[in-house]
Amino acid sequence: MNTYKKQFEDFITRAAGYPVTWGQPITVPLPLLLKQRYTLYSLNVGDRSVLGIYLKYKDDFKPAAFEKHLLLILKTLNEYDSYCVITQGLPGYVRQRMVARKIPFVDIGQQLFWPELGAAYQKKKHKATPSAPKSLSPATQAVLIYTLNGGIPVPVTPKKLAKLLGYTAMTMTRALNEIEGTRLSTVRRKGKERLLSPPDKKLLWKKSRTILQNPVRSVKRIMVQNLPETQRLIAGETALAQYSMLTSPEEPNYAIWNRHWHKLAKTAPIIPIEDQGTCQLQLWQYDPALFALEGRVDPFSLYLSLKEENDERIESALEEMMEKLEW
């Protein structure tokens, strides 16, 4: 925390020209919700006494909700000349909302907006394109796979995606942040809503395939009879054989979301070696059933699950499958 305080003090002094002293945390009786979200500090900025409101969780910060919380805080602490929200790494669209609502804030190293001090500063954006991340979160990958399979014919909000894919709206908001940050697709704003626009699927696949990950987290061998028919989603080489001229393996491959394994494991003991009636069950990082086509996993996820296989037969079959896709 000492490093964080020093960064704050240096940033204010450099951007606004005021000396800063960061005091101790303020202990006052507040509702539990506010204690969970904020830590309060006594600050001196120039000759002003300032209530510093440090955000513990910035990912789900909503300026409109904060204004209601602020009223409760200031009922208890009203002796300060002003207040300021302190954070680091807020999304740009959240900062824009705070400026529109005239909420003074310091996003350390990025932006200072403090009308009472007559101070405003924003870090200039560099034109250089940031390097792409090595991987995406499973939830973000699920959104992209859903998009590649034609699931987004019209612009959609995080809330709508959450209903479609079984995640929380907050998780889908983070997914859109990641998509926007990597420039894999267009995220635009309409009023207060953020919308993921339908992309050119062929271009999206070209741009994202190097950072999309193998969806298979692990593989278990169980008896086919212990896998409910409703969960027998064909995957692996078994699915590839249906998409191409590849010969189907003797031991069938199926896929489920890894979240479903815990319950299934109670009635499906692991079999150590291939035997009559066994199957290989892939546990996926996202739910393969969301994108299933005719009882098998979608071609994009299937490609990702097999692309590292050092087998010319599989490589040829994958190429055949992808060439047949209708973009």
N, C-alpha and C positions, 0 to 999 in steps of 0.2 A: 504493500500500500504506500510505503514511503516513496517508491519510484513514481507511482501514479500521482501523488501529491506534487512532487517536484516537476513532473511534466506539466501539470495544470498551472502551477505558479509561473513556470518559464513561458508557457504559451500565452497566458494573460498579459504578462509583462511585455512580451515581444509584440503581441497583436494589438494591445490596447494602451500600453505604456503605463500601466498602474502597478505598483508593488503589491504583492499578495502575501497574506499570512493565513495558513490553513490551521484551524484549531482542532480541538478534540470532538469526537462524536457527541451529539446532543441526546441525552436520555430524557424523554418525556412520555407520558402515557398517551399512546395512540392506538387506534384499532389494529388488530392483528394483520389485516390485509395491507395496511400501510407500512407496518414494520417489516413485512415480508418483501415489499417492493422497493423501499427507499431506506437509505441511511442519511441522517441529517448531520450537517457540520456547521460550525460557526466560523465564518471567514471574515477577514478584513481585506477589502479591496480599495486601495487608496485610503481615503478617510471615511469610507462607508462600512457599516457592519452589514454583512450579507449572510442570509440563510442558504447554505449550499445543500441541494437535494440530489444526492448521488443515486443513480439508477442501478439497482442490483440486477435487474433483468431487462435488457434493452430490446430483446427480440420481439416481445409482445407489447411494447410500449405504445399507448394510444394517447395522443395529445388531448383529445376530448375527455377521456376518462381522467387524465391527470388533472385537468382543471377542477373537476369535482373533488379529487383527493386533496388538491391544494387548499381548497376552502376549509377542509377539516384540519389540515396542518396549521394553517395561519390562525385558526381559532385558538390554538394552544400556544403558538409562537408568533406573537405580533409585535415584538420589540425591535425587529430588524428593519433597516432602511429599504432593503429589497431582497429578492431571492434569485436563485439561478439554478437551473437543472445542469447537472454535471454527468457526462457520459463519454464514451469513446467508441466509435464505430457504428453510429446510427445510420440506417439506410437514408439515402438522399431524399426520398419522397417523404419520410417522416420529418426530416429537418425542414423541408418546404412547408409542411403543415404547421410546424411550430413557429416559423417566421410569420405565416399568414395569421396565426392566432396571437402573435406578439408575446410568445412565451420566451423569456430570456434563457439562453442555454449556451453551454460550452461543450462542443464535441472536440475533445483534445486533439490538437494537431490538424483538424479538418475545418472547423467552422466555429466562429464566435458571433452570437447575436445577442446584444445586450443594449436595448434602446436607452435605458436610464443612464447608462454610462456614455451614451453617444458613441458606442463602439460596435463595429461589425467587421468581420473578416471571414473570408472563405478561401481555402487552399485552391490554387489554380490546378485545373486538370491538365495532365500531360497527354499529348497526342499519341504517345507510344501505346500500342496495344498490350495489355497485360498478358503474361503467359498463361496458357490454359492450365487448370488444375489437373492433377494426375488422375483423379476419379471424382465421381459425383456421389451424393448420398443415395441410398436405395430408394427413398421417396421421390427424389428428383428423377432418378432413372425410370421409375414407374410412370411418371408423368410423360417423359419423352417416349417411352415404349407405347404408351396409350396414344400419344399423338401420331407416332409412326404408323400405327395400325388404323388410323383414320378416325380416332375417337373424338377429335376436336374439329368438327366441321365449321363451327362458329366460335368467336371469342368467348372464353370462359373465365370466371372469377375463381379465386382460391376456395371460396365456400362451395361452389359448384363442383370443383375438382375433389374436394373432401368427401362429398356425398357419393361421387362416382367411384372413387378409388379406396374408400374406407380409411382415410387418414383424418387427422384433425385439420381444421382450417388454418391453424397456426403453422402446422407442418407444411401445408401446401403453400402458405405465404413464403416460408423459407425456400421451398422448391422454386418458386417464381423468382426469388432473389438470386438464387444460384443460376438459374437459366438466363436471367437478365445480365448477371455479372460475367457469364461466360460467352454472352452474345450468341447463344445457340438458336434462339428464337426471339420474336418481338414481344415484349411486355409493354403495353401502353396503359394509359390512365384515362378514365372517363368519369369526371367528377371525383368522388371519393373511392371509386372502385378501381382495382387493377385487373387488367384483362390479358390473358395469354392468347395471342392471335394464332389462327391456323397457319402453319408454315408450309413452305415447299418441302414435302416429305423427303424427296430425293436429296435435296441440299442439306436438310437436317441430318440425315443418315451419314452423309459424307463428312459433315463437320463434327458429329458427335461420336462416331464409331471408335475413334482412338481413345476416348475417355470413358465410354460405357464399359461397365465391368461384367465379368462372368456372373450371372445371377445365382449360380449354384454355390451355396455355402458349404454343404457337405453332402455325402451320399451314404445311405443306409441300405443294407440288404435285409429284406424281410420276406415272409411268405405272401404271395399274391392274395391268398384267401383272407389274410388279415388286413388288407387294404380295402375299405369300403368302395363299392363300385362308383359311388358319387365322387370319389377322390382319385379315381384312376385317370388322371390327365396324362396322356402319352407325351413323353419327352425324350431327350437324348437321341441316340442312334435309331431307336424305334420310331420316333417322330420324323427324323431325317429320311428314313426309308420310305415314309409316306409322301414326303415332299419331293423325292428324287428317285433315282434308279438304284440306290444303295440297298443291299440285302439287309433285311431286318435281323438283329441279333437274337440268339436263342433266349437269352434272359431279358425280358422286357424292361423298359425304362419308364418311370413315371415321375411326376413332379408335384410337390405341394409347397405351400408357404411354410417357412420354418416355424412360424408361430403355432402351427397346427400339429407339430410333431409331438409336443409334450403330452397332449391328450392321446394321440394315436399310440405312442410308445407303451402305454399301459396295457394294450391288448395286442401289440405287434412286436414280439421279441426280435432282436437282431440275430440274423443268421450269419455265421462267420465266413462261410464259403458258398459258392454257387452250387445249387442243388435243384432237384426237380421241384418245380412249383415256386421257386424264389423269383424275386424281382429286385431291381435297383431303384431305390426311391431317393430322388434328389430333393434336398431341402433348399428352397429359394429364398433370396433376400427380400423379395416382394411377391405378391400373390400372383402366380402364373395363371390362375383361373380367370383373372380380370381380362386377359387378352386371348383367351383360348379360342381356337378355330376348329370346329368339328371334332372336338374331343382331344385336341393336341395343342401343345404350346405354340405361341405365335412364332413366325419365322425369324424375326429380329432377335428375340431372346434366345431362340434355338441357335442361331448363328453365334451369338456371344458365348453361349455355353460350350460350344465345340470348336471355336476358331483356333484354340491353342493345341488341339490334338495333332500330334505328329503322325498323321496317317493320310497318305495320298488319296485313298478312297473317300475319306470324310471330306478332305479339302475339295475334291472334285464335286462331291454331292452338294456341299454348301454353295459352291459357285453355281451349280445347276439350279438350286432352289432360289437363290437371289436373282438370277436372270429371269425367272418366271414371274417375279413380282410385278404387279400392276401399280405403278406409281400414280 
